[in-house]
């Protein structure tokens, strides 16, 4: 019996978001406030996983690992706050260059953003510490909920973490362009590409027996005459179509293209969650 539990799902979502935060952070382009946004979200998810896990379906290894992920998320956020004065490397360079360009063009000295050079810059790889604990929690939760197929269960949880993490971070990063004008599109494009990379893994793992094929052929009854199975298929197909449309939108030079891409990622989150959660719900009794 494969079971679906909310605690492991919240750990998966938080772990994926944390992993892609580290990926984006290593570019040294996005302001540190974006990291606070992601860590705040993942911290709430890890806390929810601990509470829900202890209350409904306790799993010692998963719950302890999720608690450690929460603690280290708070610790990493504290380090980031202490070093906020340093900003990030490319942000400092662009701020100075922009001020000099304005002065040359207009003759007006523009006050540039001040950074504290005595403060060391936040190392983005610290964000991988909570991710490591999250992976341990996912493995424990996957084994416990995997029935006779623990390896497949763990693989699905890890793939789901990457898939949902990439699309969630992408949507939040799209909003960050309102806070940090002039930010290059490369970080957002990278996250959109990762949604595309993780999509086939996510879909194929849910097709592996016992999988969604059993819903399509009627072996697993979805109680709605097969409608939920086709809803899953529509969600999966729509997600990858939205990835393609988002990438096309980001090729446009106008700034509005970033906002259009963000709106498309809103829709992609809905269809991505449909792809993941509907399959888990239908296979929970398989």
C-alpha positions in Angstrom: 0.0 0.0 0.0 1.5 3.3 -1.1 0.4 6.2 1.1 0.3 9.9 0.6 1.3 12.1 3.6 1.2 15.9 3.8 4.3 16.1 5.9 6.6 14.5 3.3 5.0 16.6 0.6 5.8 19.8 2.5 9.4 18.7 3.0 9.7 17.9 -0.7 8.4 21.4 -1.7 10.7 23.2 0.7 13.7 21.1 -0.2 13.3 21.8 -3.9 12.9 25.5 -3.3 16.0 25.6 -1.2 18.0 23.7 -3.7 17.2 26.1 -6.5 17.8 29.1 -4.2 21.4 27.9 -4.0 21.5 27.5 -7.7 20.3 31.0 -8.3 22.5 32.5 -5.5 25.7 31.1 -7.0 25.3 33.6 -9.9 25.9 36.5 -7.4 23.2 38.6 -9.3 20.0 38.5 -7.3 19.7 40.7 -4.2 19.8 39.0 -0.8 16.2 39.9 -0.1 15.1 37.3 -2.6 16.9 34.7 -0.4 15.0 35.9 2.6 11.7 35.4 0.6 12.5 31.9 -0.3 13.9 30.9 3.1 10.8 32.4 4.8 8.6 30.2 2.6 10.7 27.0 3.1 10.9 27.7 6.9 7.1 27.7 7.1 6.9 24.5 5.0 9.5 22.7 7.2 7.7 23.8 10.3 4.4 22.6 8.9 6.0 19.3 8.0 7.2 18.8 11.6 3.8 19.7 13.1 1.8 17.7 10.7 4.1 14.7 10.9 4.2 14.5 14.6 0.4 15.0 14.8 -0.8 12.6 12.2 1.8 10.2 10.8 5.0 10.2 13.0 8.2 9.1 11.3 11.2 9.6 13.6 13.9 10.0 10.9 11.8 12.2 8.7 10.5 14.4 11.5 14.0 14.9 13.1 15.5 15.7 9.7 12.7 18.2 8.9 13.3 19.8 12.3 17.0 20.1 11.6 16.2 21.6 8.1 14.0 24.2 9.8 16.7 25.1 12.4 19.5 25.4 9.8 17.2 27.5 7.6 16.8 29.9 10.4 20.5 29.9 11.0 21.4 30.5 7.4 18.9 33.4 7.3 20.6 34.9 10.3 23.9 34.7 8.6 22.4 36.4 5.5 20.9 39.1 7.6 24.3 39.8 9.3 26.0 40.2 6.0 23.2 42.1 4.2 25.5 45.2 4.0 27.8 43.5 1.5 25.1 43.0 -1.1 26.1 40.7 -4.0 29.0 41.0 -6.3 27.3 41.8 -9.6 24.7 44.0 -7.9 27.5 46.2 -6.5 29.2 46.4 -9.9 26.0 47.3 -11.8 25.0 49.9 -9.1 28.3 51.7 -9.5 28.3 51.5 -13.3 24.7 52.8 -13.5 25.6 55.8 -11.3 28.6 56.6 -13.4 26.6 56.4 -16.6 23.9 58.7 -15.3 26.6 61.2 -14.3 28.2 61.1 -17.7 24.9 61.5 -19.6 23.3 64.1 -17.5 26.0 65.7 -15.5 24.0 65.0 -12.3 25.8 63.0 -9.6 23.4 60.2 -8.6 23.8 58.8 -5.2 24.7 55.1 -5.7 23.6 52.3 -3.4 26.1 52.0 -0.5 27.6 48.7 0.3 29.8 47.8 3.3 33.1 46.4 1.9 34.2 45.4 5.4 31.4 42.8 5.6 32.1 39.4 3.8 29.5 38.4 1.2 27.0 35.7 2.1 28.1 32.3 0.7 25.1 30.9 -1.2 26.2 27.3 -0.7 25.1 27.6 2.9 21.6 27.1 1.5 22.5 23.5 0.7 22.7 22.6 4.4 18.9 22.6 4.9 18.5 20.9 1.6 20.8 18.1 2.7 18.5 17.5 5.8 15.5 17.8 3.6 16.8 15.0 1.3 17.3 12.7 4.3 13.7 13.5 5.4 12.5 12.7 1.9 14.3 9.4 1.7 12.9 8.4 5.1 9.4 9.5 4.2 9.6 7.8 0.8 10.7 4.5 2.2 8.0 4.6 4.8 5.3 5.4 2.3 6.6 3.3 -0.5 5.1 -0.1 0.4 6.6 -2.7 -1.9 8.3 -0.1 -4.1 10.4 2.1 -1.7 13.0 3.0 -4.4 10.3 4.2 -6.8 8.6 6.1 -4.0 11.9 7.9 -3.0 12.6 8.7 -6.7 9.2 10.2 -7.1 9.6 12.3 -4.0 13.0 13.6 -5.1 11.8 14.3 -8.6 8.7 16.1 -7.2 10.9 18.2 -5.0 13.0 19.4 -7.9 10.0 19.9 -10.2 7.9 21.9 -7.7 11.0 23.8 -6.4 12.0 25.0 -9.8 8.6 26.3 -10.8 7.9 27.9 -7.4 11.3 29.7 -7.3 10.8 30.8 -10.9 7.5 32.5 -10.1 8.9 34.2 -7.0 12.0 35.3 -8.9 9.8 36.8 -11.6 8.3 39.1 -9.0 11.7 40.1 -7.7 12.3 42.0 -11.0 10.0 44.6 -9.6 12.2 45.0 -6.6 15.5 44.9 -8.5 15.2 46.7 -11.8 17.9 45.9 -14.3 18.4 42.4 -13.1 19.4 40.2 -16.1 17.0 37.6 -17.3 19.5 34.8 -17.2 18.6 33.7 -13.6 14.9 33.4 -14.5 15.6 31.7 -17.8 17.8 29.2 -15.9 14.9 28.3 -13.6 12.5 28.0 -16.5 14.9 25.6 -18.2 15.1 23.5 -15.0 11.3 23.2 -14.9 11.6 21.7 -18.4 14.5 19.4 -17.4 12.6 18.0 -14.4 9.3 17.7 -16.1 10.0 14.4 -18.1 11.5 12.8 -15.0 8.5 13.7 -13.0 6.0 12.4 -15.6 7.9 9.2 -16.5 8.3 8.2 -12.8 4.5 8.5 -12.4 4.0 6.3 -15.4 6.2 3.5 -14.0 4.0 0.6 -12.7 2.2 0.8 -10.5 1.5 4.2 -12.1 -0.8 6.4 -14.1 -1.2 3.8 -16.9 -3.2 1.8 -14.5 -5.6 4.7 -14.0 -5.9 5.1 -17.8 -6.7 1.4 -18.4 -9.1 1.2 -15.5 -7.0 -1.1 -13.2 -7.1 1.7 -10.7 -10.5 3.3 -10.3 -10.4 7.0 -9.7 -14.1 7.0 -8.7 -14.8 9.6 -11.5 -14.9 7.3 -14.5 -11.3 8.0 -15.5 -11.7 11.8 -15.5 -9.0 12.4 -12.9 -6.5 10.5 -15.0 -7.1 12.7 -18.0 -7.0 15.7 -15.7 -3.5 14.6 -14.7 -2.5 14.2 -18.3 -3.9 17.6 -19.2 -2.0 19.2 -16.3 1.3 17.5 -17.4 1.0 18.6 -21.0 -0.1 22.1 -20.1 2.9 22.5 -17.8 5.4 21.8 -20.5 3.5 24.0 -23.0 3.7 26.8 -20.5 7.4 26.3 -20.1 7.8 26.7 -23.8 5.6 29.8 -23.9 7.4 31.3 -21.0 10.8 30.9 -22.7 9.4 32.5 -25.8 8.1 35.4 -23.8 11.5 36.0 -22.2 13.0 36.4 -25.7 11.2 39.7 -26.1 13.2 42.7 -25.3 10.5 44.7 -23.5 10.5 44.7 -19.7 6.8 43.7 -19.8 8.0 40.3 -21.1 9.3 39.5 -17.6 5.9 40.2 -16.1 4.2 38.1 -18.8 6.6 35.3 -18.0 5.8 35.6 -14.3 2.1 35.4 -15.0 2.7 32.3 -17.1 4.6 30.7 -14.2 1.6 31.4 -12.0 -0.4 29.1 -14.3 2.5 26.6 -14.4 2.5 26.3 -10.6 -1.2 25.3 -10.8 -0.6 22.7 -13.5 2.6 21.5 -11.9 0.8 20.8 -8.6 -1.9 19.1 -10.6 0.7 16.9 -12.2 2.3 15.9 -8.9 -0.6 15.8 -6.4 -3.3 14.3 -8.6 -1.0 11.4 -9.4 0.0 10.9 -5.7 -3.7 10.9 -4.7 -4.7 8.4 -7.3 -1.9 6.1 -6.6 -2.2 6.3 -2.8 -4.2 3.1 -2.6 -2.3 1.2 -5.3 
